[in-house]
Every structure is written in structure tokens, then in C-alpha cells.
Amino acid sequence: MPHEELPAPALVRAVATVGGYTLLSRVTGFARDVLQATLIGAGAVSDAFVIAFTLPNLFRSLFAEGAVSAAFVPIFAQTLEREGQSKAKQFADDAFAVLGAVILGLSILMIVAMPLVIFVMNPGFAKMPGQIERTTELARIAFPYLLFVSLTSLQSGMLNAFNRYAVAAAAPVLLNLTLIAALLVGVGAAADEGGRAVVLAWGVFLAGIVQFIWLAADCRRIGMRFKLVTPKLTPDVKRLMKRMLPVALGAGVYQLNVVINRSIATLVGAGAVSWIYYADRVNLLPVGVIGVAVGVALLPLLTRQIQAGDNDAALNSQNRAIEISLVLTIPAAVGIAMLAEPIASTLFERGAFSPSDRENVAAALFAFSLGLPAYVLNKVLTPGFFGRHDTKTPVKASAFALVTNIAFNLVLMDRFGHVGIALGTALSSWINVGILAFILRRRGHLKADDRLKHRLSRIILAAILMIGVLWAGSAAVTAFLGPIFGSSGVASGREAARVLTLSALIGAGALTFAIGALALGAAKRSDLDAFRRKKPAANPSDRPPA
């Protein structure tokens, strides 16, 4: 296929599949966060739950998601192609048994040692009466979620190897729906915020079980039903573990950044952990929808092209992935930065969530948005290493970025409080992307072609137009409707006005960017055809995603 015709239909439609379900996950996640903010607020109880949920997510990143996509999937796919489905299933069963045994042992150890873990990782909590004990209780309830979500990640990896993206991408929606149900149950079962947080922690545990059952059903449909076997280190499992270790460290760096950010935030005072959490949740919408979707779809495509020795095609796919990411991420970053306060107000400011909480979340959200393109590009560039079986270089780059993140956070926190933590994270993310891009380019695995350079300059111009429209629109809203975003809008009961006005501003900004991008040549109408174009069925390895 000529390079000008890309984005390739295979890549774009896979991105659309994963991105669509990820968008649904983010929407339900926002609904969960809105309800959580309303019922639990952004104080000490909320801080305790956020930390309790952070711990299993940290180990999930270490043992599951990143390691599975970069280490398990290539071995499984290679075994499937060369030795058939029976051998691939045997490898999956062995990996399932070993990973399950390791995670089970870790879970027992963590539950026993949880008070010490909470004390060491969250030094600021020691100054808050009862906060260590409250966090320990919630963490002990939620931590077993790790066992189920780790095994679920193996199931997702197998389904992705069969080009069945939909069911795996939809699994996070079940987590959000389960937690929403837990919050609603908590309203009737508990009168205070502390009791509702306990019910929510049990919801986390239940969500892991629900996700596992959901993916197990689809694995059975393709003949990949798990069989319980005795854990044993077969040659393939040893090869998996060898690959997983550096990948786990690299994949866990992002979550380590999250843990460190929240740990440092405990030193700022009560509420800071929650302000960082809610701002990060909004910022993660485009990261999840764009970055994760492009990364998941790009890795198998790059791997096939590299194994076929077609480096030109791999370079082109990398450029098109960057192009897709930037044309979606840059306007998202602009919108979040320009509308940080209206977003925080509309999403969260009600119930136990105060005007002060809204101001603090908005400030952190603005700082996070400065690093949004970097967060997404990181997920787009790492497949360039993983597809060539290089799992060490991204780890080294991420480790260096982690050190800079700690340094930036500590320095900026003194002057800017929790906002300095968000700003430090954005800066360190750009450093990480810069290192990855430099190394890929030096190795000849990344070279911006004329199309990417041309479109990037046009994307920036379209974004400038978007900034002007959003600035003028925000000024017009204040002039004609008054300060509907914030405490005055909440007190006057103008909930619908807030939602409609924010939606109108977002729509105006998005429409401006879209028109500008098409007019300036940042995107073409023909690109949209890739989402609808049918894929040839001649090659069974290129089956359309389920």
C-alpha cells in the first residue's frame, strides 16, 4: 500500500475498536468519579480510599498489563503461528498457573504487612489521627482485586493475539459499573463517608471477579479455556519471566509515578491526594482513548512488519501512529487547559465536593494538561522497542524520568503545593518521550517523513485557532450568563446550564479545530475512509478485530 494512503485500515480500525470501548470505559469512569466525589468528597476519607486503590493498581502494572502486552503476547502469538493453538494453549495454562501462584503469595504477604506499607509509603498520613488505620482497612479489602485483574490481563493478551479486541477493551467498563453499584449500595448501607468508602472497597474486590468471568467466557469461544495445572517453570515460562522482569519495571514506572505523586501529596495536607486523583482522572481520558488504543493496535502491526524485514513499512506505521495521536491529543490538551475550571465544576462540584476542592482540582488539571501529548506519545513510541524485542531501553528511559519526576515534585511542591506535583509529572513525561525518540532516531527506527512534518505544523495552527475560540467563548459565557461555573452556579441550581454550556464550549472548540485541520491540511477527508474501508480476507493473520 502506498504510504500516502495510510493510516492503514488495519491500524485505524483496531484503534477505533479499542478506543471506542476505552471511551465508554472513561465515560463510565467519569460517572463513577462524579458519584464518588458527591458521596465521599475530597477529604481525608477520599484520600484513604485513593491510596488503598492505588496499591493493587501499582502491582497490576508491574505484573499484568504492560508485561503481558510486551512479553506474553509476542511469545503466545509466535507459538500460535508456528506450533498451533494446542501448544499456545499449553503455554498460556502454564503462564496462568505461575503468575497466579506468585500473585496469590504476594497478596497474602501484603495484607499481613499492610499497616507498615501504608505508614512507609504515605508519610503525611502519620500526622492525621486515624488515617493510617482507615487506609489499612480499605487497602486490605481491595488488594485481592490484584489476583483477578492479573489473570484477566493474560486473557486479554490471548484475545488480542486473535485480533479480538472488543471484549478485552470492554472489561474496564465492568469495573466502573460495579463500583457505581457499590456507591449506590453504600448510600443506603452507610450514613457517613467512611462507611461508604468501605462498601466501595468491597466493590473493587467484586469487580475483579466480574472482569475475570467476563473474559473467560470469550476465551472459551475461541477454544482457549484455562485449565488448572501445577505451576512449573517450563522453558517458555522462563523465557516469559525473563522478558517480563524488565518490562514490568518499565510498565510499572508510570504507576510508580502515580504512587510517588500521591505519597508526596500526603505531605501537602488533607485533600491533596484526592485533588491530584480527580485531575489525573480527567487527564487520563485522552491518554486512555488515544494513547492506549494506538499502542495496543500498533504493537502487533509493527511486530509483523519487522519480522517480515519491511523496515520502511514499520517506519511509515510509526509515523502514521504519531500523526493520529497528535491530531487527536493536541486539541484535547488545549481544551482541558482552557476549560479546566468549568470541567472540574461541572463534573465534581456538588454534595461533599466543595468550591475549594473545585479550585484545587482545576489548578492541577491545567498543569497535567501541559504533559498530555507526552503521555500519549510515550505509549506510541514504546511499541517501536517492544516490537523489536527490546524491553530494556524503555525501562532505562522511564527510570531516568522517574528520578526527574521525584526531583521536580519535591522542588515545585514547596512553591506550588499539589499543583507543583502535577507540573513536575508533566515535565518528566516530556523528558521520557525525548529520550525514547532520540534513541529510536539514532537506531534508524524513527524518522519523521514530510507528511508528518507538514501535518504537525498545521495541527499547531489549528490548535491556535481553537484557543482563540475557547477564550472568546468563555468570555461570552461570563458576560451573558454570569459565573455559572463554581459555587454561585451550584447554589442557584443551574446544573443543566453548567452541563449544556460546557458541552457547547467543548463542541465549539472541537468544531473549530476540525474545520481548521481540514482547511489547513492537518487532516484529510480521505483519512476517515480508513475507518469504514473493508479489509481483505485473504490473509488469516489479518482478521478484523471482533
C-alpha positions as CSV (number, residue, x, y, z in Angstrom):
1,M,0.0,0.0,0.0
2,P,1.4,3.4,-0.9
3,H,2.5,5.4,2.1
4,E,0.2,8.3,1.2
5,E,-2.9,6.1,1.7
6,L,-2.1,5.4,5.3
7,P,-3.3,5.4,8.1
8,A,-3.7,1.7,7.2
9,P,-7.2,0.4,7.6
10,A,-6.0,-2.4,9.9
11,L,-4.3,0.1,12.3
12,V,-7.1,2.7,12.2
13,R,-9.9,0.3,12.7
14,A,-8.2,-1.5,15.5
15,V,-7.6,1.9,17.1
16,A,-11.2,2.7,16.6
17,T,-12.3,-0.6,18.3
18,V,-10.0,-0.3,21.3
19,G,-10.5,3.5,21.5
20,G,-14.3,3.2,21.3
21,Y,-14.6,0.8,24.2
22,T,-11.9,2.7,26.1
23,L,-14.0,5.8,25.6
24,L,-17.0,4.0,27.1
25,S,-14.8,3.0,30.0
26,R,-13.8,6.6,30.6
27,V,-17.4,7.8,30.4
28,T,-18.5,5.2,33.0
29,G,-15.3,6.0,34.9
30,F,-16.3,9.7,35.0
31,A,-19.8,8.7,36.2
32,R,-18.1,6.7,39.0
33,D,-15.9,9.6,39.9
34,V,-18.8,12.1,39.9
35,L,-20.7,9.8,42.2
36,Q,-17.7,9.2,44.4
37,A,-16.9,12.9,44.7
38,T,-20.5,13.6,45.6
39,L,-20.9,10.9,48.2
40,I,-17.3,10.8,49.7
41,G,-15.9,14.2,48.8
42,A,-12.2,15.1,48.5
43,G,-11.1,15.0,52.2
44,A,-9.3,12.5,54.4
45,V,-11.7,9.6,53.7
46,S,-11.4,10.1,50.0
47,D,-7.6,10.3,50.3
48,A,-7.6,7.0,52.2
49,F,-9.6,5.2,49.5
50,V,-7.5,6.6,46.7
51,I,-4.3,5.3,48.4
52,A,-6.0,1.9,49.1
53,F,-7.0,1.5,45.4
54,T,-3.5,2.7,44.3
55,L,-1.7,-0.3,45.8
56,P,-3.3,-3.1,43.7
57,N,-3.1,-0.9,40.6
58,L,0.7,-0.5,41.2
59,F,1.2,-4.2,41.2
60,R,-1.2,-4.7,38.4
61,S,1.1,-2.5,36.3
62,L,4.1,-4.4,37.4
63,F,2.8,-8.0,36.9
64,A,0.0,-7.6,34.5
65,E,-0.9,-5.1,31.8
66,G,2.4,-3.8,30.4
67,A,4.3,-7.0,31.0
68,V,1.5,-9.1,29.3
69,S,1.3,-6.9,26.2
70,A,5.0,-6.6,25.7
71,A,6.2,-10.1,26.9
72,F,3.3,-12.6,26.9
73,V,1.6,-11.5,23.7
74,P,4.7,-11.9,21.4
75,I,5.6,-15.3,22.8
76,F,1.9,-16.5,22.6
77,A,1.4,-15.2,19.1
78,Q,4.7,-16.7,17.9
79,T,3.7,-20.1,19.4
80,L,0.3,-19.9,17.9
81,E,1.6,-19.2,14.5
82,R,4.5,-21.7,14.5
83,E,3.2,-24.6,16.6
84,G,-0.6,-24.2,16.6
85,Q,-3.3,-23.5,19.0
86,S,-2.8,-26.6,21.2
87,K,0.8,-25.6,22.1
88,A,-0.2,-22.0,22.5
89,K,-2.9,-23.0,25.0
90,Q,-0.5,-25.2,26.9
91,F,1.9,-22.2,27.3
92,A,-1.0,-20.0,28.4
93,D,-2.1,-22.5,31.0
94,D,1.5,-22.7,32.4
95,A,1.8,-18.9,32.5
96,F,-1.6,-18.7,34.1
97,A,-0.6,-21.1,36.9
98,V,2.8,-19.5,37.6
99,L,1.5,-15.9,37.6
100,G,-1.5,-16.9,39.7
101,A,0.7,-18.5,42.4
102,V,3.1,-15.5,42.5
103,I,0.2,-13.0,42.8
104,L,-1.6,-15.1,45.5
105,G,1.5,-15.2,47.6
106,L,2.1,-11.5,47.2
107,S,-1.5,-10.7,48.1
108,I,-1.2,-12.7,51.4
109,L,2.0,-11.0,52.3
110,M,0.7,-7.5,51.5
111,I,-2.5,-8.0,53.5
112,V,-0.5,-9.1,56.6
113,A,2.1,-6.2,56.3
114,M,-0.4,-3.5,55.2
115,P,-0.2,-1.2,58.2
116,L,3.6,-0.9,57.8
117,V,3.2,-0.5,54.0
118,I,0.8,2.4,54.4
119,F,2.9,4.0,57.0
120,V,6.1,3.9,54.9
121,M,4.5,4.9,51.6
122,N,2.4,7.7,52.9
123,P,4.4,9.7,55.5
124,G,1.9,12.6,55.6
125,F,-0.8,10.3,57.0
126,A,1.1,9.8,60.2
127,K,0.2,13.4,61.2
128,M,-3.6,12.8,60.7
129,P,-5.3,10.9,63.6
130,G,-6.7,7.6,62.5
131,Q,-5.7,8.0,58.8
132,I,-3.2,5.1,58.8
133,E,-5.8,2.7,60.3
134,R,-8.6,3.9,58.0
135,T,-6.4,3.4,54.9
136,T,-5.2,0.0,56.1
137,E,-8.7,-1.3,56.4
138,L,-9.7,-0.2,52.9
139,A,-6.5,-1.5,51.4
140,R,-6.8,-4.9,52.9
141,I,-10.3,-5.3,51.4
142,A,-9.4,-4.0,48.0
143,F,-6.0,-5.6,47.5
144,P,-7.1,-9.1,46.4
145,Y,-8.5,-7.4,43.3
146,L,-4.9,-7.7,42.0
147,L,-5.1,-11.5,41.7
148,F,-8.1,-11.5,39.4
149,V,-7.1,-8.5,37.3
150,S,-3.6,-10.0,36.7
151,L,-5.2,-13.2,35.4
152,T,-7.6,-11.1,33.4
153,S,-4.6,-9.4,31.7
154,L,-3.4,-12.8,30.4
155,Q,-6.9,-13.4,29.0
156,S,-6.8,-10.0,27.3
157,G,-3.4,-10.8,25.8
158,M,-4.7,-14.0,24.3
159,L,-7.7,-12.4,22.8
160,N,-5.6,-9.6,21.3
161,A,-3.4,-12.2,19.7
162,F,-6.5,-13.5,18.0
163,N,-7.3,-9.9,16.9
164,R,-10.3,-9.9,19.3
165,Y,-10.0,-6.5,20.9
166,A,-13.6,-5.7,21.8
167,V,-14.3,-7.9,24.8
168,A,-10.9,-7.2,26.4
169,A,-11.3,-3.4,25.8
170,A,-14.8,-3.5,27.3
171,A,-13.7,-5.2,30.6
172,P,-12.8,-1.9,32.4
173,V,-16.4,-0.8,31.9
174,L,-17.5,-3.6,34.2
175,L,-15.1,-2.3,36.9
176,N,-16.7,1.1,36.7
177,L,-20.3,-0.3,36.7
178,T,-19.5,-2.5,39.7
179,L,-18.1,0.5,41.6
180,I,-21.1,2.6,40.7
181,A,-23.3,-0.1,42.1
182,A,-21.2,-0.3,45.2
183,L,-21.5,3.5,45.7
184,L,-25.3,3.4,45.3
185,V,-25.5,0.5,47.8
186,G,-23.3,2.5,50.1
187,V,-25.8,5.3,50.2
188,G,-28.3,3.1,51.9
189,A,-25.9,0.9,53.9
190,A,-23.8,3.7,55.4
191,A,-24.7,7.1,56.8
192,D,-21.2,8.6,56.6
193,E,-18.4,8.9,54.2
194,G,-16.2,6.4,56.0
195,G,-18.8,3.6,55.7
196,R,-19.4,4.4,52.0
197,A,-15.7,4.0,51.4
198,V,-15.7,0.6,53.0
199,V,-18.6,-0.5,50.7
200,L,-16.7,0.9,47.7
201,A,-13.6,-1.1,48.7
202,W,-15.6,-4.3,48.6
203,G,-16.8,-3.2,45.2
204,V,-13.2,-3.2,44.0
205,F,-12.8,-6.8,45.1
206,L,-16.0,-7.9,43.4
207,A,-15.1,-6.1,40.2
208,G,-12.0,-8.2,39.8
209,I,-14.1,-11.4,39.9
210,V,-16.7,-10.0,37.4
211,Q,-13.9,-9.0,34.9
212,F,-12.3,-12.4,35.1
213,I,-15.6,-14.2,34.4
214,W,-16.3,-11.8,31.5
215,L,-13.1,-12.5,29.7
216,A,-13.1,-16.2,30.5
217,A,-16.3,-16.6,28.6
218,D,-14.8,-15.1,25.4
219,C,-11.7,-17.2,25.8
220,R,-13.9,-20.3,25.7
221,R,-15.4,-19.2,22.5
222,I,-12.1,-19.4,20.7
223,G,-11.1,-22.7,22.4
224,M,-8.8,-21.1,24.9
225,R,-10.4,-22.2,28.1
226,F,-8.0,-22.1,31.0
227,K,-7.1,-25.4,32.6
228,L,-5.8,-25.5,36.2
229,V,-2.3,-27.0,36.2
230,T,0.5,-27.3,38.7
231,P,2.8,-24.2,38.4
232,K,6.0,-25.2,36.7
233,L,8.8,-23.2,35.1
234,T,8.8,-24.6,31.6
235,P,11.3,-23.2,29.1
236,D,8.6,-20.9,27.6
237,V,7.6,-19.7,31.0
238,K,11.2,-19.0,31.9
239,R,11.5,-17.0,28.7
240,L,8.3,-15.2,29.6
241,M,9.6,-14.3,33.1
242,K,13.0,-13.2,31.7
243,R,11.2,-10.8,29.4
244,M,8.6,-9.7,31.9
245,L,11.1,-8.5,34.5
246,P,12.4,-5.5,32.6
247,V,9.1,-4.9,31.0
248,A,7.3,-5.0,34.4
249,L,9.8,-2.4,35.8
250,G,9.2,-0.2,32.8
251,A,5.5,-0.6,32.7
252,G,5.3,0.0,36.4
253,V,7.2,3.3,36.2
254,Y,4.0,5.2,35.3
255,Q,2.2,3.7,38.2
256,L,5.2,4.3,40.4
257,N,5.0,7.9,39.4
258,V,1.4,7.9,40.5
259,V,2.3,6.3,43.8
260,I,5.1,8.8,44.4
261,N,2.9,11.7,43.4
262,R,0.3,10.7,45.9
263,S,2.8,9.9,48.6
264,I,4.3,13.3,48.2
265,A,0.8,14.8,48.1
266,T,0.2,13.4,51.6
267,L,2.8,15.9,52.8
268,V,0.8,18.8,51.4
269,G,-2.2,18.1,53.7
270,A,-5.7,16.6,53.7
271,G,-7.4,16.6,50.3
272,A,-4.2,16.9,48.2
273,V,-4.2,13.2,47.3
274,S,-7.8,13.5,46.1
275,W,-7.2,16.7,44.1
276,I,-4.4,15.1,42.3
277,Y,-6.5,12.0,41.7
278,Y,-9.5,13.7,40.2
279,A,-7.4,15.9,38.0
280,D,-5.4,12.9,36.8
281,R,-8.6,11.0,36.0
282,V,-9.8,13.8,33.7
283,N,-6.4,14.0,32.1
284,L,-6.4,10.2,31.5
285,L,-9.4,10.3,29.2
286,P,-7.4,11.2,26.1
287,V,-4.4,9.1,27.3
288,G,-6.6,6.0,27.5
289,V,-8.7,6.6,24.4
290,I,-5.9,7.7,22.2
291,G,-2.6,6.5,23.6
292,V,-3.6,3.1,24.8
293,A,-5.7,2.4,21.7
294,V,-2.9,3.4,19.3
295,G,-0.3,1.5,21.3
296,V,-2.3,-1.7,21.5
297,A,-3.1,-1.6,17.8
298,L,0.4,-0.6,16.7
299,L,2.4,-3.3,18.6
300,P,1.2,-6.4,16.6
301,L,1.3,-4.4,13.3
302,L,4.9,-3.3,13.9
303,T,5.9,-6.8,15.0
304,R,4.6,-8.4,11.8
305,Q,6.3,-5.7,9.6
306,I,9.6,-6.0,11.5
307,Q,9.6,-9.8,11.4
308,A,8.9,-9.6,7.6
309,G,12.0,-7.4,7.3
310,D,10.0,-4.4,6.0
311,N,11.6,-1.6,7.9
312,D,10.1,1.1,5.5
313,A,6.6,-0.1,6.3
314,A,7.4,-0.1,10.1
315,L,8.8,3.5,9.8
316,N,5.6,4.5,8.0
317,S,3.3,2.9,10.5
318,Q,5.2,4.6,13.4
319,N,4.8,8.0,11.6
320,R,1.1,7.4,11.0
321,A,0.6,6.4,14.6
322,I,2.3,9.6,15.8
323,E,0.2,11.6,13.4
324,I,-3.1,10.0,14.5
325,S,-2.1,10.6,18.1
326,L,-1.2,14.3,17.7
327,V,-4.2,15.3,15.6
328,L,-6.3,14.0,18.5
329,T,-4.2,14.8,21.5
330,I,-3.1,18.4,20.9
331,P,-6.7,19.7,20.7
332,A,-7.6,17.6,23.8
333,A,-4.7,19.2,25.7
334,V,-5.9,22.7,24.6
335,G,-9.4,22.0,25.6
336,I,-8.5,20.7,29.0
337,A,-6.2,23.6,29.7
338,M,-8.6,26.3,28.6
339,L,-11.6,24.7,30.3
340,A,-10.0,23.3,33.4
341,E,-12.3,25.2,35.9
342,P,-15.6,24.6,34.0
343,I,-14.7,20.9,33.7
344,A,-13.9,20.5,37.4
345,S,-17.0,22.4,38.4
346,T,-19.4,20.5,36.1
347,L,-18.0,17.1,36.8
348,F,-17.5,17.2,40.5
349,E,-18.8,20.2,42.4
350,R,-21.8,19.0,44.3
351,G,-22.6,17.2,47.5
352,A,-19.5,16.6,49.6
353,F,-17.2,18.2,47.0
354,S,-16.6,21.9,47.9
355,P,-15.8,25.0,45.9
356,S,-12.3,24.9,47.3
357,D,-11.9,21.3,46.0
358,R,-13.0,22.5,42.6
359,E,-10.4,25.3,42.5
360,N,-7.6,22.9,43.6
361,V,-8.6,20.2,41.1
362,A,-8.8,22.7,38.2
363,A,-5.3,24.1,39.0
364,A,-3.8,20.6,39.0
365,L,-5.7,19.7,35.8
366,F,-4.2,22.6,34.0
367,A,-0.7,21.5,35.0
368,F,-1.4,17.9,34.0
369,S,-2.6,19.0,30.5
370,L,0.8,20.5,29.7
371,G,2.2,17.0,29.5
372,L,-0.8,15.3,27.8
373,P,0.8,14.9,24.4
374,A,3.9,13.4,26.0
375,Y,1.8,10.9,28.0
376,V,0.3,9.7,24.7
377,L,3.5,9.8,22.6
378,N,5.1,7.6,25.3
379,K,2.6,4.8,24.6
380,V,3.0,5.3,20.8
381,L,6.9,5.1,20.8
382,T,7.4,2.2,23.1
383,P,6.0,-0.4,20.6
384,G,9.0,0.6,18.4
385,F,11.2,-1.0,21.0
386,F,8.9,-3.9,22.1
387,G,8.2,-4.9,18.5
388,R,12.0,-5.4,18.2
389,H,12.1,-7.4,21.4
390,D,14.0,-4.6,23.2
391,T,12.4,-4.3,26.6
392,K,15.4,-2.8,28.4
393,T,15.7,0.6,26.7
394,P,12.2,1.9,27.7
395,V,12.9,0.8,31.2
396,K,16.1,2.8,31.4
397,A,14.3,5.9,29.9
398,S,11.4,5.5,32.3
399,A,13.7,5.1,35.3
400,F,15.5,8.3,34.5
401,A,12.2,10.1,34.0
402,L,11.1,8.7,37.4
403,V,14.1,10.2,39.1
404,T,13.4,13.6,37.4
405,N,9.8,13.4,38.4
406,I,10.7,13.0,42.1
407,A,13.2,15.9,41.9
408,F,10.7,18.2,40.1
409,N,7.9,17.3,42.5
410,L,9.9,18.0,45.7
411,V,11.2,21.3,44.3
412,L,8.0,22.5,42.8
413,M,5.8,21.4,45.8
414,D,7.4,23.8,48.1
415,R,6.3,26.7,46.0
416,F,3.1,25.5,44.3
417,G,1.8,22.8,46.6
418,H,-0.1,20.0,44.9
419,V,0.0,21.9,41.6
420,G,3.8,21.6,41.6
421,I,3.4,17.8,41.7
422,A,1.2,17.8,38.6
423,L,3.6,20.2,36.8
424,G,6.6,18.0,37.7
425,T,4.9,15.0,36.3
426,A,4.2,16.8,33.0
427,L,7.8,17.9,32.7
428,S,9.3,14.5,33.4
429,S,6.9,12.9,30.8
430,W,8.4,15.2,28.1
431,I,11.9,14.1,29.2
432,N,10.9,10.5,28.9
433,V,9.5,11.0,25.4
434,G,12.5,12.9,24.3
435,I,14.8,10.1,25.3
436,L,12.7,7.4,23.5
437,A,12.5,9.5,20.3
438,F,16.3,10.2,20.4
439,I,17.2,6.6,20.7
440,L,14.8,5.4,18.1
441,R,16.0,8.0,15.6
442,R,19.7,7.2,16.3
443,R,19.0,3.5,15.6
444,G,17.2,4.3,12.3
445,H,13.8,3.2,13.7
446,L,12.2,6.7,13.7
447,K,12.3,9.3,11.0
448,A,9.7,11.9,10.6
449,D,8.6,12.0,7.0
450,D,7.5,15.0,5.0
451,R,3.8,14.2,5.6
452,L,4.2,14.1,9.4
453,K,6.2,17.4,9.4
454,H,3.7,19.1,7.2
455,R,0.7,18.0,9.2
456,L,2.3,18.7,12.6
457,S,2.7,22.4,11.7
458,R,-0.9,22.5,10.5
459,I,-2.1,20.8,13.7
460,I,-0.5,23.5,15.8
461,L,-2.1,26.3,13.7
462,A,-5.5,24.7,14.0
463,A,-4.9,24.4,17.8
464,I,-4.1,28.2,18.0
465,L,-7.5,28.9,16.3
466,M,-9.1,26.6,18.8
467,I,-7.5,28.6,21.7
468,G,-8.9,31.8,20.3
469,V,-12.5,30.4,20.0
470,L,-12.4,28.9,23.5
471,W,-11.1,32.2,25.0
472,A,-13.8,34.2,23.3
473,G,-16.5,31.7,24.2
474,S,-15.5,31.6,27.8
475,A,-15.6,35.4,28.0
476,A,-19.0,35.5,26.3
477,V,-20.4,32.9,28.8
478,T,-19.3,35.0,31.7
479,A,-20.7,38.2,30.2
480,F,-24.1,36.9,29.3
481,L,-24.8,34.1,31.8
482,G,-22.6,35.2,34.8
483,P,-20.4,32.9,36.8
484,I,-22.4,29.7,36.3
485,F,-19.3,27.6,36.9
486,G,-18.4,27.5,40.5
487,S,-20.2,27.9,43.8
488,S,-22.7,30.5,42.5
489,G,-23.9,28.2,39.8
490,V,-24.2,25.3,42.2
491,A,-26.1,27.4,44.8
492,S,-28.5,28.7,42.2
493,G,-29.4,25.2,41.0
494,R,-28.1,25.9,37.4
495,E,-26.9,22.3,37.0
496,A,-28.3,21.9,33.5
497,A,-26.9,25.3,32.5
498,R,-23.4,24.2,33.5
499,V,-23.6,20.9,31.6
500,L,-25.1,22.5,28.4
501,T,-22.6,25.4,28.5
502,L,-19.6,23.2,29.0
503,S,-20.8,20.9,26.2
504,A,-21.3,23.9,23.9
505,L,-17.8,25.2,24.6
506,I,-16.2,21.8,24.0
507,G,-18.3,21.4,20.8
508,A,-17.2,24.8,19.6
509,G,-13.6,24.1,20.3
510,A,-13.7,20.7,18.6
511,L,-15.5,22.0,15.6
512,T,-13.1,24.9,15.2
513,F,-10.1,22.5,15.3
514,A,-11.7,20.1,12.9
515,I,-12.6,22.8,10.3
516,G,-9.1,24.3,10.8
517,A,-7.4,21.0,10.5
518,L,-9.2,20.1,7.2
519,A,-8.8,23.6,5.8
520,L,-5.1,23.8,6.7
521,G,-4.2,20.2,5.6
522,A,-3.6,18.8,9.1
523,A,-6.0,16.1,8.2
524,K,-7.9,15.0,5.0
525,R,-11.3,13.6,4.5
526,S,-9.8,10.5,2.9
527,D,-8.3,9.6,6.3
528,L,-11.8,9.0,7.6
529,D,-12.4,6.3,4.9
530,A,-9.9,4.0,6.7
531,F,-12.5,3.6,9.5
532,R,-15.0,2.3,7.0
533,R,-12.8,0.5,4.5
534,K,-13.2,-3.2,4.4
535,K,-10.1,-5.3,4.9
536,P,-9.1,-8.2,2.5
537,A,-9.8,-11.6,4.0
538,A,-7.1,-13.3,2.1
539,N,-4.6,-13.3,4.9
540,P,-5.9,-15.1,8.1
541,S,-3.3,-13.3,10.2
542,D,-5.0,-10.0,9.4
543,R,-8.5,-11.0,10.6
544,P,-10.7,-8.0,11.5
545,P,-11.0,-7.4,15.3
546,A,-14.0,-8.9,17.0
